[in-house]
Every structure is written in C-alpha cells, then in structure tokens.
Amino acid sequence: MTGRNSRRKNISKNNMSEWNVGVYCRLSSEDGDNAESDSIVNQRELISLYLSKEPNMKIYDFYIDDGYSGTSFERPDFKRMIKDIKKDKIDAIIVKDLSRFGRNYIEVGKYIEEVFPSYNIRFIAINDNIDSYKDPKSINNVIVPFKNLLNDEYARDISNKIRSVLDTKRENGEFIGSEAPYGYLRDERNKHKFILDKIASKVVRKIFDMILNGKSRKEVIDELNKLNILPPAAYKIKKFNYNKKISNSMYVWDRKKIDAILNNEVYTGDLIQGKMQRISHKVHKIVKNEREKWIRVPNHHIAIINRKEYEQVQNILYNRDTKINKNNQLNIFSGYLKCEDCGCNLSMAKPNGKIYYYCTSYMRHKECTSHSITEEKMKKIVLEIINKQIELMIDLEEKIDSISQKEKINYDFEILQERLNNVDENITKYNHFKCSALTDYESNYISKEDYEEYNEAYSNKIKRLLKIKIEIEEQINEMGKTSKRENNILDKYNKKIENLDKTIIDDLIENIYISKDKNIRIVFKYEDEYNSAIDFIKKHNCDIIDKNCIKNEYKEVV
C-alpha cells in the first residue's frame, strides 16, 4: 500500500480538494433485456453528466470490462483499476449502479465495506444514491446489502436460464460451438449442422486407417509430418484466412494432436456436447462433466469412420494396456489377458526366446502367483474356444430361424418391440418419480432446490428416452414384419477359423482371464445380442443348448 498514509490520511477531504476518479463500466450477456440501457456508451454518458456537475472531480481513467460477468472479479480492467488504487493513482471510483460494479453479493460487500475504506477510496454508485464521502451512512444503509443480494440472485437466475436454453439446444441436436471440429465445416444452410471438409476428412480417415492397420502413433505422426500435412490449427488458420500468427509448433503433428482426433467420437457421426461445464454462476472455472451427463445426438452428421472402427481404435490405444513390439506391431493378445485372481494384466516375457505370459503383480512385486502360460498354448486354446463360440452362435441362429419360420415371427421386429416396451416402462417410471418429487416438495420433505434438481434430472432422462423411442419406432417402420434377418458377426464368421489373428480377437473377445489353477475363461462381446437371443428362445419354449451361452463366456483348463 505505497503512499497509502502519505497523501490520503483519511477520506474526509476538504471540499476544495481534487479527486482523481476511476470510472468503471461493465456489461455482459447476462444483462439480458437491460443490455441496451446498460450499454457501455450509456454508462459513460450518465457518469460524465454526473461528473460535469462536480468541479472537484477529475477523471483519471476509464476502466471498461465489456463482455465480462458480474459474478466474478477476474476482469482485466477491474484488476487494472485495483492496481492503480494501490499505486495511489486514483482515490475515487464511480459506477452507474451496484450491478455494474458486480453481482456477487459477498465480493461486492467485501470491496465497498472493507477494501475501499482500507485504501481511503471514495465510492459512488449514482443510481443507488451511494456516496461514501458525501453520505458515509449510505454505504451502511440496509438497502445496500439487499440490492447486492438481489443482483446476485439475478445473476444466478440468468445463469440457470441460459444454461437451460443451451441444454435444450443441445438436446435438439443444435451445435452451439464457435466452429466445426477438424474434418467438418458448418453447413451454410443450417449453422447447427456439419458437412464434410473434403481435404481434412481424408486426413482423419487416414489417421484411423493407419492405427487399424497396426501402425503406432509415432509412425502416424512421422508419416503426417513427412507428407507436410498441416495439423488442425494451422490448417484452419490458412483455410479461413484467420488473422492469427502461426507458431512453429502449429506446423508439427505430435501425440496430443493425434489423440485429440482418435479420441473424438464426433467422427462416428454423433454430436456430443456438454463435456465441460462451469462450476457455478460465481465460480467460472471450467471442469470436465461426468460422462453420463454428456448430451449425445446420434446420426447428427455424416460419419468419417463407423462406430465399430472407432471402438477398435479405443481398444487398441486407450482402453487396454497395449504394447508395441520391436517391429512396431501389436502382440496378438496385447491388452486382453488378465489375472483371474488379482485383476492385473498379464505381461509378456521371453526366457530362452520363447514367449510366456505372467501375472504383472507377480513379476513386479512377487505378489499373487505367476499364472505362466506360453503364447503357443494360449493361441491353441483361444482358437478352440472361439470355434466353439461360433458353433454356439450358428446353433442359436438356426433355432431363431426355426422359431421365426414356424411361428411366422420376425426376430428383429420382436426384439425391437421388446426394447420399445422397456423404454415405455422407463418413461412411466421416471414420470412417477417426478410426481413423487413434487409430492415430497409440497409436503415439505425436500427443499425447493432439491425438487428442482430432481425434476430436471428426471425430465432430462425422459427426454432422452423419448428420443430413443422415436428411433426404435422408425426402425420398426422401416423394417416391416417380413424383412430379412441380419447377423453381422455370422456374416463374417460363419465357419471354422483355421488361423488366429488380432482382428479376430478384437472383433469377438472382451477379455481373457487366467487363474492360478490354469483355468482359462474367455468373455465374449455382443452380450446384449446373446441375451436377447436366449430370451427369445426361452420365450418360445425351445431348449437352451448350454447354460454358458447365457453368461457369454467359456472356461477351459490348460
């Protein structure tokens, strides 16, 4: 507080003394219908008119935060004003009204009741008739904290309304971001939709294809840099002639840029928004939102890759503990082998040049047991189990076809109808929850805030279920009751497999577990499809082949 006691002994200046005034103006989108009357121009004109009648007050500088919320004091010109206060450059602050100064009840009170008096700063809020020099009691008037509280509540209410509007737009499939993701352009006919960027979309496709073909991320990065393909930021700046300097790092592909593409579900055609959120109307820090709160709109735009390819890439690079060998190839079982007893992954070792798998916990800490098994034996057993699974799938398919022909039933139609019934049941359930929450609120069992939170959560769930219902109904209408049954897995694997490779494992297997007793248990994918098939066969009184098929897994002893 340099010079704080030298020039300003106290705020009781002589009337002939000159005041160095800091004029503070603020406006943000939260001001809604008042934006015109509270515009920066109007604020300056009102304050200038006021000061024209105060000959002892001289404007030192204007401090203007245009586009900044009043709920936070992390504003550039507000901070500059505080610095000038501490440097003794100004000894008075004037604002149009308290809401222009801020909308955070606690922080506004702290500044006008503690901070400014400690620096002997005169504070004037014209429309609220506050002048800490002419009328010191005006600061302590009961109406001041009340107005601050109203301003705070106004900001909270506006914030909730804006968030609600944005969530509704997201739910309706409207993209609310500033620009389309790399690989897409905003559709000029509908700014909320995407169309393919012919050049960038090919780069995205190339990146996914290289990973699916066994390339490592390093190889992908080296290839893109070798071909002088511009990374996303540099590409957009050049394509759209943005007035922004391109740094050297923008020209170079790196792991972060590659991961941002490979991790982005937008390339499957789904629009996903709401991944990040502001903590509250007062705390403007942006944090990651829980995955279940993301707002997903399927088939929003043309997909660059299909869902299956996307999931394969996630399994290869992110969902599993995968290792690349010296030849830059993925080991066939990489990321799939797990210890049945401790849950750790199995690691590969080559004693005497022969490949073995061991429990990682045993290898690193001598905990658990070795669970050792050779790669050769593992391949033989896994291939045998997969062929048994294919036999099971074929058998299930034959039973389903037999039932369908005998009873003149369309299997896919019946499964979709069952899903539709489940969705209807859930909609009824959440509507019941909404009614119960209202009853609890009216009976004073829960607070208004709790009721609003429950009501919003249940309403959002119902909205999503209604969208799913529409999608199912559209599938049923398009299908017709005599359409041909499809089974993508059996179309690809409809006979005995002779040689095992990583593509087969990626397609069919979820995890492979090995116990200390050398039990091998394989959990297969497509659990929902299996369960639907089993339920269908049970419903129509047909014998089930093997109870293991219900669990979607097999066990073998080494």
DRENGULO-373083 format. One line per 5 residues: number of its first residue (from 1); their letters; for each residue x, y, z of C-alpha. Coordinates in steps of 0.2 Angstrom, whole numbers, plus 5000, padded with zeros to 4 digits. Layout:
<rs>
NUM = a = X Y Z; ...;
</rs>
This chain:
<rs>
1 = mtgrn = 5000 5000 5000; 5013 5013 4994; 5009 5030 5000; 4993 5025 5007; 4996 5035 5023;
6 = srrkn = 5006 5049 5014; 4993 5058 5003; 4977 5050 5010; 4977 5052 5028; 4958 5049 5028;
11 = isknn = 4943 5051 5017; 4937 5067 5025; 4945 5079 5011; 4942 5097 5011; 4928 5102 4998;
16 = msewn = 4941 5111 4988; 4952 5096 4986; 4953 5087 4969; 4948 5069 4967; 4956 5058 4954;
21 = vgvyc = 4942 5047 4948; 4942 5030 4941; 4926 5027 4930; 4921 5009 4930; 4909 5002 4917;
26 = rlsse = 4904 4984 4914; 4892 4974 4903; 4889 4956 4899; 4877 4944 4890; 4869 4940 4907;
31 = dgdna = 4861 4958 4907; 4848 4951 4895; 4834 4964 4892; 4844 4978 4901; 4858 4977 4889;
36 = esdsi = 4853 4992 4879; 4850 5004 4894; 4866 4997 4902; 4877 4998 4887; 4895 5005 4889;
41 = vnqre = 4890 5021 4880; 4875 5024 4891; 4885 5021 4907; 4899 5033 4901; 4887 5047 4896;
46 = lisly = 4877 5045 4913; 4894 5046 4923; 4901 5060 4913; 4885 5070 4915; 4886 5067 4934;
51 = lskep = 4904 5072 4935; 4901 5088 4924; 4892 5095 4940; 4906 5090 4951; 4920 5103 4948;
56 = nmkiy = 4932 5095 4961; 4931 5078 4952; 4944 5074 4938; 4943 5058 4928; 4960 5049 4929;
61 = dfyid = 4955 5035 4918; 4940 5024 4911; 4940 5006 4916; 4929 4996 4905; 4925 4977 4905;
66 = dgysg = 4914 4974 4890; 4908 4955 4889; 4913 4950 4907; 4901 4943 4920; 4897 4952 4936;
71 = tsfer = 4898 4937 4946; 4917 4936 4945; 4930 4949 4949; 4943 4941 4937; 4940 4955 4925;
76 = pdfkr = 4956 4963 4916; 4951 4982 4918; 4944 4979 4936; 4961 4972 4940; 4970 4986 4932;
81 = mikdi = 4959 4998 4942; 4964 4989 4958; 4982 4991 4954; 4980 5010 4951; 4972 5011 4968;
86 = kkdki = 4987 5003 4976; 4998 5015 4967; 4989 5030 4973; 4984 5035 4956; 4965 5036 4960;
91 = daiiv = 4956 5040 4976; 4938 5039 4970; 4928 5026 4960; 4911 5029 4951; 4899 5017 4943;
96 = kdlsr = 4882 5019 4936; 4875 5007 4949; 4880 4992 4961; 4875 4979 4947; 4888 4987 4935;
101 = fgrny = 4901 4985 4949; 4897 4967 4952; 4884 4954 4955; 4892 4943 4968; 4884 4948 4985;
106 = ievgk = 4899 4943 4996; 4913 4950 4985; 4904 4967 4982; 4901 4969 5000; 4919 4965 5004;
111 = yieev = 4925 4978 4992; 4914 4993 4997; 4914 4989 5016; 4932 4983 5018; 4944 4985 5004;
116 = fpsyn = 4940 5003 4998; 4939 5010 5016; 4956 5002 5020; 4963 5012 5005; 4953 5028 5009;
121 = irfia = 4943 5026 4992; 4928 5036 4989; 4914 5025 4981; 4900 5032 4971; 4885 5022 4964;
126 = indni = 4874 5035 4955; 4858 5027 4953; 4858 5019 4970; 4862 5036 4979; 4878 5030 4987;
131 = dsykd = 4892 5041 4990; 4904 5036 5004; 4911 5054 5005; 4896 5065 5005; 4885 5052 5014;
136 = pksin = 4895 5039 5023; 4880 5031 5030; 4874 5027 5013; 4887 5013 5012; 4879 5005 5028;
141 = nvivp = 4861 5008 5023; 4851 4992 5024; 4846 4993 5006; 4864 4991 5000; 4867 4973 5005;
146 = fknll = 4849 4970 5000; 4852 4976 4982; 4868 4966 4982; 4859 4951 4986; 4846 4954 4973;
151 = ndeya = 4859 4957 4960; 4867 4941 4965; 4851 4932 4964; 4848 4940 4947; 4864 4933 4940;
156 = rdisn = 4861 4916 4947; 4843 4916 4939; 4850 4922 4922; 4864 4909 4923; 4852 4895 4926;
161 = kirsv = 4840 4901 4911; 4855 4902 4899; 4861 4885 4904; 4843 4878 4902; 4842 4886 4885;
166 = ldtkr = 4859 4879 4879; 4854 4862 4886; 4838 4862 4876; 4848 4867 4860; 4860 4853 4863;
171 = engef = 4846 4841 4866; 4838 4846 4850; 4854 4842 4841; 4859 4860 4838; 4878 4863 4838;
176 = igsea = 4882 4878 4849; 4901 4879 4847; 4910 4893 4838; 4917 4882 4824; 4915 4864 4817;
181 = pygyl = 4928 4850 4823; 4943 4847 4811; 4937 4836 4797; 4920 4846 4795; 4913 4863 4790;
186 = rdern = 4897 4871 4797; 4883 4869 4784; 4879 4887 4777; 4861 4881 4775; 4860 4876 4794;
191 = khkfi = 4874 4883 4805; 4869 4869 4818; 4874 4855 4806; 4891 4849 4799; 4896 4844 4781;
196 = ldkia = 4912 4836 4777; 4928 4846 4773; 4934 4836 4758; 4953 4838 4762; 4953 4837 4782;
201 = skvvr = 4941 4822 4782; 4953 4812 4772; 4967 4816 4784; 4956 4810 4798; 4951 4794 4789;
206 = kifdm = 4970 4791 4785; 4974 4793 4804; 4961 4780 4809; 4966 4768 4795; 4984 4768 4799;
211 = ilngk = 4981 4764 4818; 4968 4750 4812; 4982 4743 4801; 4994 4741 4815; 5004 4757 4815;
216 = srkev = 5009 4765 4831; 5005 4783 4835; 5023 4788 4832; 5023 4781 4815; 5007 4790 4811;
221 = ideln = 5015 4807 4817; 5031 4804 4807; 5021 4800 4791; 5010 4815 4793; 5025 4827 4796;
226 = klnil = 5034 4818 4781; 5020 4822 4770; 5019 4840 4776; 5001 4839 4780; 4995 4854 4791;
231 = ppaay = 4989 4850 4808; 4971 4856 4813; 4975 4873 4820; 4987 4878 4806; 4975 4871 4793;
236 = kikkf = 4961 4881 4799; 4971 4897 4800; 4976 4895 4782; 4960 4889 4775; 4949 4903 4783;
241 = nynkk = 4962 4917 4782; 4961 4920 4801; 4971 4935 4807; 4982 4925 4818; 5000 4921 4818;
246 = isnsm = 5005 4903 4816; 5019 4897 4828; 5031 4884 4823; 5023 4871 4834; 5007 4873 4825;
251 = yvwdr = 5015 4866 4809; 5021 4850 4818; 5010 4834 4822; 5013 4827 4839; 5004 4815 4851;
256 = kkida = 4992 4827 4858; 4986 4832 4841; 4984 4814 4836; 4975 4809 4852; 4963 4823 4850;
261 = ilnne = 4957 4816 4834; 4957 4797 4839; 4948 4801 4855; 4934 4811 4847; 4918 4802 4844;
266 = vytgd = 4911 4816 4833; 4919 4806 4818; 4906 4792 4821; 4893 4804 4816; 4887 4808 4834;
271 = liqgk = 4886 4825 4841; 4892 4826 4859; 4891 4842 4869; 4891 4846 4887; 4908 4838 4890;
276 = mqris = 4914 4853 4900; 4904 4865 4912; 4906 4880 4923; 4906 4876 4941; 4893 4889 4945;
281 = hkvhk = 4887 4906 4941; 4900 4913 4953; 4915 4901 4950; 4919 4902 4932; 4932 4888 4932;
286 = ivkne = 4928 4876 4918; 4929 4857 4923; 4925 4841 4915; 4907 4835 4916; 4903 4817 4921;
291 = rekwi = 4901 4806 4905; 4883 4801 4909; 4879 4820 4909; 4885 4822 4891; 4872 4826 4878;
296 = rvpnh = 4873 4814 4864; 4863 4816 4847; 4866 4801 4836; 4867 4802 4817; 4869 4821 4818;
301 = hiaii = 4881 4822 4803; 4890 4811 4790; 4902 4799 4799; 4920 4798 4794; 4923 4782 4802;
306 = nrkey = 4910 4769 4808; 4907 4765 4827; 4915 4748 4826; 4931 4756 4819; 4931 4769 4832;
311 = eqvqn = 4929 4756 4846; 4943 4746 4839; 4955 4761 4840; 4950 4764 4858; 4953 4746 4862;
316 = ilynr = 4970 4746 4853; 4976 4763 4860; 4967 4768 4876; 4956 4755 4884; 4969 4742 4886;
321 = dtkin = 4987 4740 4891; 4994 4738 4874; 5012 4735 4870; 5021 4738 4853; 5035 4725 4849;
326 = knnql = 5051 4729 4840; 5044 4728 4823; 5031 4741 4828; 5017 4728 4828; 5004 4724 4842;
331 = nifsg = 5006 4707 4851; 4990 4697 4846; 4984 4696 4865; 4990 4713 4870; 4978 4721 4882;
336 = ylkce = 4966 4706 4883; 4975 4694 4896; 4970 4697 4914; 4974 4688 4930; 4958 4680 4937;
341 = dcgcn = 4964 4681 4955; 4971 4699 4957; 4964 4708 4941; 4981 4713 4935; 4986 4712 4916;
346 = lsmak = 4997 4698 4911; 5014 4704 4904; 5025 4696 4891; 5042 4689 4894; 5054 4679 4883;
351 = pngki = 5065 4667 4893; 5076 4657 4881; 5067 4665 4866; 5050 4658 4870; 5036 4669 4873;
356 = yyyct = 5027 4667 4890; 5014 4677 4899; 5015 4681 4918; 5004 4690 4930; 5011 4708 4931;
361 = symrh = 5009 4709 4950; 5019 4693 4952; 5033 4699 4941; 5035 4716 4949; 5031 4713 4967;
366 = kects = 5031 4694 4969; 5013 4696 4974; 4999 4684 4968; 5006 4669 4958; 5015 4668 4941;
371 = hsite = 5000 4661 4931; 5013 4657 4917; 5007 4651 4900; 5016 4650 4883; 5009 4660 4869;
376 = ekmkk = 5009 4645 4858; 4997 4636 4871; 4987 4652 4873; 4984 4653 4854; 4979 4635 4853;
381 = ivlei = 4966 4636 4867; 4959 4653 4862; 4956 4647 4844; 4947 4631 4850; 4936 4641 4861;
386 = inkqi = 4932 4654 4848; 4927 4640 4836; 4916 4633 4850; 4908 4650 4851; 4905 4651 4833;
391 = elmid = 4896 4634 4833; 4885 4641 4848; 4881 4656 4838; 4876 4646 4822; 4866 4634 4833;
396 = leeki = 4857 4649 4841; 4854 4657 4824; 4846 4641 4817; 4835 4640 4832; 4829 4658 4830;
401 = dsisq = 4826 4655 4811; 4816 4639 4815; 4805 4648 4828; 4803 4663 4816; 4798 4651 4801;
406 = kekin = 4787 4640 4812; 4778 4654 4821; 4779 4667 4807; 4788 4679 4818; 4801 4692 4813;
411 = ydfei = 4815 4690 4826; 4822 4708 4824; 4805 4715 4824; 4801 4706 4841; 4817 4712 4849;
416 = lqerl = 4814 4730 4844; 4797 4728 4851; 4804 4722 4867; 4816 4736 4868; 4802 4748 4864;
421 = nnvde = 4792 4741 4879; 4807 4743 4890; 4808 4761 4885; 4790 4764 4889; 4791 4756 4906;
426 = nitky = 4806 4768 4910; 4797 4783 4904; 4782 4778 4915; 4794 4775 4930; 4803 4792 4928;
431 = nhfkc = 4786 4801 4926; 4781 4793 4943; 4797 4799 4951; 4793 4817 4945; 4776 4816 4953;
436 = saltd = 4784 4809 4969; 4796 4823 4970; 4783 4836 4968; 4773 4827 4982; 4788 4827 4993;
441 = yesny = 4791 4845 4990; 4773 4850 4993; 4774 4840 5009; 4790 4849 5015; 4800 4833 5014;
446 = isked = 4813 4841 5002; 4818 4858 4999; 4814 4868 4983; 4832 4867 4977; 4831 4848 4979;
451 = yeeyn = 4815 4847 4970; 4821 4857 4955; 4836 4846 4954; 4826 4830 4954; 4813 4837 4942;
456 = eaysn = 4827 4842 4930; 4836 4826 4931; 4820 4815 4928; 4814 4827 4914; 4831 4825 4905;
461 = kikrl = 4830 4806 4907; 4813 4806 4900; 4818 4817 4885; 4832 4805 4881; 4821 4790 4882;
466 = lkiki = 4808 4799 4871; 4822 4801 4858; 4827 4783 4859; 4808 4778 4857; 4807 4788 4841;
471 = eieeq = 4822 4780 4834; 4816 4762 4838; 4799 4766 4831; 4807 4772 4815; 4817 4756 4814;
476 = inemg = 4802 4746 4816; 4793 4756 4802; 4807 4754 4790; 4809 4736 4794; 4792 4729 4791;
481 = ktskr = 4787 4712 4798; 4794 4702 4783; 4812 4710 4782; 4827 4698 4781; 4836 4695 4797;
486 = ennil = 4854 4701 4798; 4868 4695 4809; 4884 4704 4805; 4895 4693 4816; 4889 4677 4807;
491 = dkynk = 4891 4685 4790; 4909 4687 4794; 4912 4671 4805; 4901 4658 4799; 4913 4643 4798;
496 = kienl = 4928 4636 4807; 4943 4648 4809; 4960 4640 4805; 4972 4654 4810; 4970 4666 4824;
501 = dktii = 4975 4685 4822; 4972 4701 4831; 4957 4706 4820; 4948 4691 4826; 4951 4694 4844;
506 = ddlie = 4947 4712 4843; 4930 4708 4834; 4925 4694 4846; 4933 4695 4863; 4931 4706 4878;
511 = niyis = 4944 4699 4890; 4953 4683 4893; 4956 4678 4911; 4969 4665 4918; 4968 4658 4936;
516 = kdkni = 4981 4651 4946; 4974 4634 4943; 4977 4637 4924; 4958 4639 4921; 4956 4650 4905;
521 = rivfk = 4940 4660 4904; 4935 4670 4889; 4922 4683 4890; 4915 4687 4873; 4907 4703 4866;
526 = yedey = 4890 4706 4860; 4882 4701 4877; 4866 4711 4873; 4863 4701 4857; 4867 4685 4866;
531 = nsaid = 4855 4688 4880; 4841 4694 4868; 4843 4678 4858; 4842 4667 4873; 4827 4677 4880;
536 = fikkh = 4819 4674 4863; 4822 4656 4863; 4816 4654 4881; 4800 4664 4877; 4796 4652 4863;
541 = ncdii = 4799 4636 4874; 4814 4630 4864; 4828 4620 4873; 4844 4630 4878; 4860 4622 4872;
546 = dknci = 4872 4627 4885; 4870 4637 4901; 4887 4645 4897; 4880 4654 4882; 4869 4664 4894;
551 = kneyk = 4884 4671 4903; 4893 4674 4886; 4909 4665 4892; 4918 4649 4891; 4930 4640 4903;
556 = evv = 4944 4629 4898; 4958 4620 4909; 4975 4620 4902;
</rs>
